């Protein structure tokens, strides 16, 4: 398949020319930095473990990770905002778009 087809299927975040790649990467990094640092750090650890783990172990690690992250201040604030109908701290579905 082509890069554009892969992007349309959701397999890629985006397709960029060589001049667009660094600005796009920096923008993605900036957006990710606005998210939960605990979630990003734990996700990185779990992904790194995935290379040496079977499916059952990975499912358990993910479940444990979610349980841990439910107790973070970021999650508590996200729940409070949701219940108050305030805008979210971070819109995961629109990573490429401005949150404002």
C-alpha positions as CSV (number, residue, x, y, z in Angstrom):
1,X,0.0,0.0,0.0
2,X,1.1,3.6,-0.4
3,X,1.9,5.9,2.5
4,X,-1.3,7.9,1.9
5,X,-3.4,4.7,2.0
6,X,-1.7,3.7,5.2
7,X,-2.5,7.1,6.7
8,X,-6.1,6.9,5.5
9,X,-6.3,3.5,7.3
10,X,-5.1,5.0,10.5
11,X,-1.8,3.1,10.4
12,X,0.2,6.4,10.3
13,X,-0.1,9.7,12.1
14,X,0.7,11.5,8.9
15,X,2.7,11.6,5.7
16,X,5.2,14.5,5.4
17,X,7.7,15.6,2.9
18,X,11.3,15.9,4.0
19,X,11.0,19.7,4.6
20,X,7.8,19.1,6.6
21,X,9.0,16.2,8.7
22,X,10.9,18.1,11.5
23,X,8.3,20.8,12.0
24,X,5.6,18.1,12.2
25,X,7.7,16.0,14.6
26,X,8.3,19.0,16.8
27,X,4.5,19.9,16.8
28,X,3.6,16.3,17.7
29,X,6.2,16.4,20.6
30,X,4.8,19.7,21.8
31,X,1.2,18.3,21.8
32,X,2.3,15.1,23.6
33,X,4.1,17.2,26.2
34,X,0.7,18.7,27.1
35,X,-0.7,15.2,27.9
36,X,-0.2,13.1,31.0
37,X,3.5,12.6,31.6
38,X,2.7,9.6,33.8
39,X,0.7,7.9,31.0
40,X,3.4,8.7,28.3
41,X,6.1,7.3,30.6
42,X,4.2,4.2,31.5
43,X,3.2,3.6,27.9
44,X,6.9,3.8,26.9
45,X,7.9,1.3,29.5
46,X,5.1,-1.1,28.5
47,X,6.0,-0.8,24.8
48,X,9.6,-1.5,25.5
49,X,8.6,-4.6,27.5
50,X,6.4,-5.8,24.6
51,X,9.5,-6.9,22.6
52,X,10.2,-9.6,25.2
53,X,6.7,-10.5,26.4
54,X,3.8,-12.7,25.3
55,X,0.2,-11.4,24.8
56,X,-1.0,-12.5,28.2
57,X,1.8,-10.6,29.9
58,X,1.2,-7.5,27.8
59,X,-2.5,-7.6,28.6
60,X,-1.7,-7.8,32.3
61,X,0.8,-4.9,32.1
62,X,-1.7,-2.8,30.3
63,X,-4.4,-3.5,32.9
64,X,-1.9,-2.8,35.7
65,X,-0.9,0.4,34.0
66,X,-4.5,1.6,33.6
67,X,-5.1,0.9,37.3
68,X,-2.1,3.0,38.3
69,X,-3.0,5.9,36.0
70,X,-6.6,6.0,37.3
71,X,-5.1,7.4,40.6
72,X,-3.1,10.3,39.0
73,X,-4.0,13.9,39.4
74,X,-4.3,14.2,35.6
75,X,-7.0,11.6,35.5
76,X,-8.8,13.0,38.5
77,X,-8.8,16.5,36.8
78,X,-10.0,14.9,33.5
79,X,-12.9,13.3,35.3
80,X,-13.8,16.5,37.1
81,X,-13.8,18.4,33.8
82,X,-15.9,15.8,32.1
83,X,-18.5,15.8,34.9
84,X,-18.5,19.7,34.9
85,X,-18.8,19.7,31.0
86,X,-15.6,21.7,30.8
87,X,-13.2,21.2,27.9
88,X,-10.8,18.3,28.3
89,X,-7.2,18.9,29.4
90,X,-6.1,17.0,26.2
91,X,-8.0,15.9,23.2
92,X,-6.4,12.6,22.1
93,X,-8.6,12.3,19.0
94,X,-7.4,15.5,17.6
95,X,-3.6,15.4,18.1
96,X,-2.9,17.2,14.9
97,X,-5.3,20.0,15.6
98,X,-5.1,22.9,18.1
99,X,-6.8,22.2,21.4
100,X,-8.1,25.8,21.7
